[in-house]
Amino acid sequence: MIRRVVPLLLVAISLCGAQAAFDEPNWPAAKPVKFEVSAAAGGLIDMVPRRLSNYLSESIGVPVVVEDRPGAGGNIAAALVARAEPDGHTLLVTGSNQAVNPMLLPNPGFDYDRDLVPVSMLVASKFLLVASPSFPAKNITDLVKIARQKPKSVSIAISAIGTPNHLAAEMLAQFGDIDMTFVPYDSVAQAIPDLIAGRVDLTVAALSSLLPQVRSGALNGLALTSPQRSPLALEIPTAAEAGMPELQIDGWICVLAAGGTPAAIVARLDQEIAKVLALPEVRDPFARQGIESFHMDPNQLGAFLQAEAARFSSLLKHSRFRRASP
């Protein structure tokens, strides 16, 4: 009996090994992996993949290239990835606009659910509301009073529609019941000189981007849009503490691949990204800038994107940008 069973076990083990080899993704191929970034250079969405790219390249053995493709609310980069070969070599790096663009831009030329698949969440960052040093308000209460006294007199810099700073500006306007002038820039980094010079009054952006200017006195920090204060800036209150608890939004950055990318390749991509995010030489510098490594796997990220879309649905229905769009 034993003599019969042993050969059968050996056959079964051999077949399992063959199946495992078959399931192992042939990725990466002998060509670069490209991060197609949905924002302009200088911002958080651009900085994070550049920080990860060298470590990821070392791990997978092929170059990792970062390409900035801003415009159309992030849809230039998204469309490129949606139409790319589904081989795990062309990846979208994006933020909150991935959750809201289906509502803002319902006819982008591709299907969000069919043509893009979640891979990994990368990081999350607290956001900070700042004011020009020439702007008289030193807190949210005074800001609202000034804006109500003279509608459209207060200006706020935003980048692409659907990004966290645009959504935060919408929250500030709607929950504060104020009419502000929205001033668009390709990125918040481009708005900082105008903020310092007093040509625009306010913006909301990643703490990591704005804290150096607050520390130097070039800008005034009014409130964090997160539930808790930041250990990097304990003196700055949260929006809830400053009188506007509805103003809550963090920045986050995720990776998506072209629809149809084999599940085994998506899983391998996620594993490699998670491994890089866990490196102390990646995680610790992020933390010193107020950026939290915030990994989610493909299933978790998919559920998160759906939840964020539901959260911002009502906000976007009342957005003047949405009403003005054709």
Secondary structure, DSSP 8 states (H G I E B T S, - for coil): -HHHHHHHHHHHHHHHHHHHHHHS---S-SS-EEEEESS-TTSHHHHHHHHHHHHHHHHHSS-EEEEE---GGGHHHHHHHHTS-SSSSEEEEE-THHHHHHHH-S-SSS-HHHHEEEEEEEEEE-EEEEE-TTSS-SSHHHHHHHHHHSTT-SEEEE-STTSHHHHHHHHHHHHHT---EEEE-S-HHHHHHHHHHTSS-EEEEEHHHHHHHHHHTSSEEEEESSSS--TT-TTS-BTTTTT-TT----EEEEEEEETT--HHHHHHHHHHHHHHHT-HHHHHHHHHTTEEEEEE-HHHHHHHHHHHHHHHHHHHHT-HHHHH--
